[in-house]
Amino acid sequence: MPPSSDRSEKPDSVVHDLLGWRCEELRPDVRVIVNESEPALTPDVEQRVQTIWDDSRAHRPTLFNGRIFCMERITPDCIEGYWTEYRRALAQMADPTIFGDIPLHQLAVCGLLRCANGIILGRRHPSSLYLGGFWQSPPAGTVEMREEGQPLSLTDQILAEAEEELGLTSQDVSTGAPRLAVTHSRTAIVDIGIPLMTSLSFAVVREKWLSGANREYDQLTVITDDQIDNWRQRGDVLPTTRALLHTT
């Protein structure tokens, strides 16, 4: 999810609280509006953000301070926000109170991928910076500025994550319209749930994952429709995935 390839250490300050996540339905034609300016930080907050970033980089040198999208306002038909630095989001994950009453709402995309055999789930690598060891519906990841000056497309974002995390190209996968927005209780990250479909079998998807993807997940599995209710009751399945499974 975060723009980092180093899983060498997970800070004790990142606590995984799955209670109180909020789910909102979205309209299929939801628009994304990008504002040109971002909130300024006070000198004290800026210093705290930089200290957290420097400490994190000392443990994980490959952390990349890329541009990510943060939401300011969301309605069923509109998501409005701005681009900012990843180090701000990382600082909030470490200290949820750092921005006071106006936290960052880092935007992410989360797919629900149906293959020829059922729905694919992945277990996040146990050493991941955030939510390690939990099952979710891949692909999923932070909304990033991938090309300077290009308009923000949720479809492009989820397809890029599919290639990075599963080794699936845009020719392998078709996308549906966004269905819901789920806000994480502690970190204020907002997942945009998007259905995906592939005609490939799970065996082929798994082979592509093993040969051409990153290691965001240490396990993949496939569940049939008659197993969905059982998986929705599991405590090690992330709320966004449970909400998406409810829409099938």
C-alpha atoms as one frame of an Amber mdcrd trajectory, in Angstrom:
protein
   0.000   0.000   0.000   2.480   2.737   0.962   5.115   3.605  -1.684   7.894
   1.539  -0.127   9.647  -1.684  -1.057  11.424  -2.287   2.262   9.723  -4.584
   4.800  12.675  -5.025   7.112  11.036  -3.575  10.205   7.542  -2.617  11.334
   7.426   0.194  13.917   5.672  -0.648  17.182   3.849   2.698  16.961   1.658
   1.496  14.079  -1.264  -0.150  15.865  -3.812  -2.124  13.842  -7.292  -1.139
  15.062 -10.084  -2.623  12.930 -12.951  -1.175  14.971 -14.987   1.782  13.783
 -14.139   1.713  10.074 -16.835   3.709   8.211 -18.364   2.593   4.896 -20.160
   4.864   2.404 -21.678   3.943  -0.952 -20.488   5.707  -4.108 -22.265   6.349
  -7.374 -20.842   4.584 -10.432 -20.001   7.938 -12.086 -18.205   9.398  -9.056
 -15.848  12.242 -10.093 -12.412  13.076  -8.694 -11.538  16.777  -8.340  -7.905
  17.742  -7.724  -7.256  21.069  -6.002  -4.003  22.898  -6.707  -3.056  23.770
  -3.127  -2.443  21.682  -0.004  -2.691  22.690   3.673   0.390  24.405   5.080
   2.044  22.970   8.190   3.072  25.000  11.218   6.823  24.936  11.983   6.268
  22.671  14.991   4.229  20.144  13.015   6.662  20.284  10.099   9.529  19.501
  12.456   7.628  16.559  13.946   6.777  15.207  10.470  10.409  15.438   9.393
  11.636  13.751  12.578   9.305  10.793  12.036  10.353  10.593   8.399  14.066
  10.676   9.238  13.637   7.983  11.901  11.661   5.795   9.491  14.238   6.245
   6.732  16.994   5.236   9.142  15.281   1.840   9.536  13.930   1.547   5.954
  16.256   3.401   3.560  14.158   2.563   0.482  11.135   4.555   1.673  10.179
   6.941  -1.132   8.637  10.353  -0.489   6.354  10.327  -3.528   3.247  12.406
  -4.192   0.016  10.871  -2.898  -3.599  12.031  -3.055  -5.442  13.096   0.097
  -9.205  13.559   0.270 -10.751  16.759   1.628 -14.400  16.061   0.870 -16.396
  13.056  -0.286 -19.993  12.616  -1.406 -21.567   9.717  -3.311 -20.784  11.468
  -6.610 -17.605  13.450  -5.875 -14.167  12.978  -4.280 -12.216  16.209  -3.816
  -8.670  16.565  -2.564  -5.044  17.458  -3.237  -1.580  16.000  -3.830   0.873
  15.943  -0.937   4.041  14.175   0.217   3.970  10.598   1.463   6.022  11.577
   4.519   2.962  13.401   5.893   0.851  10.249   5.660   3.587   8.180   7.251
   3.815  10.670  10.120   0.072  10.344  10.724   0.278   6.544  10.749   2.916
   6.833  13.467   1.083   9.621  15.355  -2.647   9.879  14.484  -2.981  13.154
  16.427  -0.187  14.986  14.619  -2.534  17.119  12.478  -5.041  17.807  15.243
  -8.707  18.038  14.298  -8.024  17.952  10.538  -6.274  14.635   9.804  -5.045
  13.617   6.384  -7.393  11.293   4.517  -4.941   9.392   2.340  -6.800   7.888
  -0.635  -6.278   4.274  -1.675  -7.863   1.897  -4.171  -8.908  -1.646  -3.280
 -10.095  -4.170  -5.830 -12.356  -7.199  -5.558 -10.996  -9.533  -8.219 -13.184
 -12.346  -9.520 -11.397 -14.978 -11.600 -12.744 -18.100 -13.325 -12.765 -20.021
 -10.013 -14.042 -17.388  -7.596 -12.798 -14.343  -5.700  -9.095 -13.928  -5.034
  -7.829 -12.883  -1.597  -4.274 -12.179  -0.505  -2.602 -12.126   2.885  -0.534
  -8.994   3.409   3.071  -9.847   4.143   3.455 -10.167   7.949   6.344  -7.673
   7.954   4.411  -4.995   6.026   4.564  -1.472   7.413   0.770  -1.379   7.729
  -1.769  -4.161   8.365   0.707  -6.993   7.997  -0.769 -10.502   8.312  -4.340
  -9.500   7.427  -6.260 -10.836   4.435  -7.603  -8.391   1.863  -8.872  -8.380
  -1.701  -5.990  -7.505  -4.019  -4.936  -5.382  -5.711  -4.851  -2.475  -3.269
  -2.634   0.532  -2.801  -2.154   4.231  -2.238  -3.320   6.615  -4.962  -0.002
   7.972  -6.263   1.071  10.576  -8.807   2.426   8.170 -11.397   2.976  10.684
 -14.210   3.408  14.432 -13.695   0.559  16.415 -15.221  -1.700  13.447 -15.973
  -5.321  13.528 -14.716  -6.124  11.318 -11.756  -7.948   8.160 -12.840  -9.112
   5.590 -10.296  -9.242   3.001 -13.085  -5.615   3.652 -14.018  -4.626   3.452
 -10.353  -6.253   0.063  -9.734  -4.851  -1.364 -12.999  -1.352  -0.205 -12.039
  -1.737  -1.931  -8.669  -2.944  -5.106 -10.404   0.259  -5.227 -12.432   2.528
  -4.409  -9.492   0.922  -6.733  -6.944  -0.390  -9.595  -9.101   1.516  -9.413
 -12.372  -1.739  -8.862 -14.309  -1.804  -6.414 -17.217  -4.728  -4.314 -18.435
  -5.320  -7.010 -21.075  -5.858  -9.558 -18.290  -8.309  -7.517 -16.204 -11.497
  -5.524 -16.721 -12.708  -2.967 -14.179 -16.113  -2.011 -12.885 -17.312   1.265
 -11.389 -16.308   2.290  -7.841 -18.798   0.960  -5.298 -17.863   2.251  -1.869
 -15.486   4.278   0.274 -14.237   2.804   3.551 -12.408   4.993   6.084  -9.880
   3.367   8.431 -10.586   4.344  12.026  -7.071   5.051  13.297  -5.147   6.263
  10.259  -8.057   7.958   8.375  -6.995   6.247   5.123  -9.932   6.047   2.691
 -10.214   2.926   0.503 -12.161   3.191  -2.745 -13.592  -0.260  -3.509 -13.587
  -1.250  -7.195 -14.748  -4.608  -8.656 -12.416  -6.359 -11.125 -12.870  -9.347
 -13.407 -10.514 -11.728 -15.214 -11.268 -14.769 -17.338  -8.022 -16.353 -16.143
  -8.072 -19.296 -13.762  -6.733 -18.931 -10.244  -3.821 -21.212 -11.177  -2.771
 -18.846 -13.977  -3.204 -15.751 -11.779  -1.115 -17.374  -9.073   1.648 -18.204
 -11.563   1.699 -14.608 -12.824   1.834 -13.413  -9.209   4.753 -15.703  -8.388
   6.733 -14.793 -11.495   6.010 -11.103 -12.080   4.712  -9.313  -8.989   6.103
  -7.645  -5.882   5.735  -9.293  -2.481   2.917  -7.241  -1.024   1.244 -10.584
  -0.220   2.839 -13.771   1.042  -0.187 -15.935   0.204  -3.006 -15.952  -2.344
  -6.188 -18.001  -2.137  -9.468 -18.228  -4.029 -12.896 -18.475  -2.422 -16.138
 -19.631  -4.015 -19.466 -17.905  -3.520 -20.561 -20.391  -0.870 -17.469 -19.511
   1.209 -18.021 -15.733   1.196 -20.122 -15.575   4.375 -17.515 -17.520   6.359
 -14.712 -15.224   5.192 -16.765 -12.122   6.018 -16.946 -13.299   9.648 -13.196
 -13.759  10.041 -11.319 -11.324  12.261  -8.215 -11.423  10.075 -10.043 -10.069
   6.992  -9.875  -6.284   6.570 -13.157  -4.333   6.827 -12.879  -2.964   3.281
 -12.730  -6.487   1.894 -15.619  -7.623   4.125 -17.696  -4.710   2.791 -16.807
  -5.530  -0.820 -17.658  -9.200  -0.322 -21.066  -8.072   0.899 -21.709  -6.465
  -2.534 -21.182  -9.667  -4.536
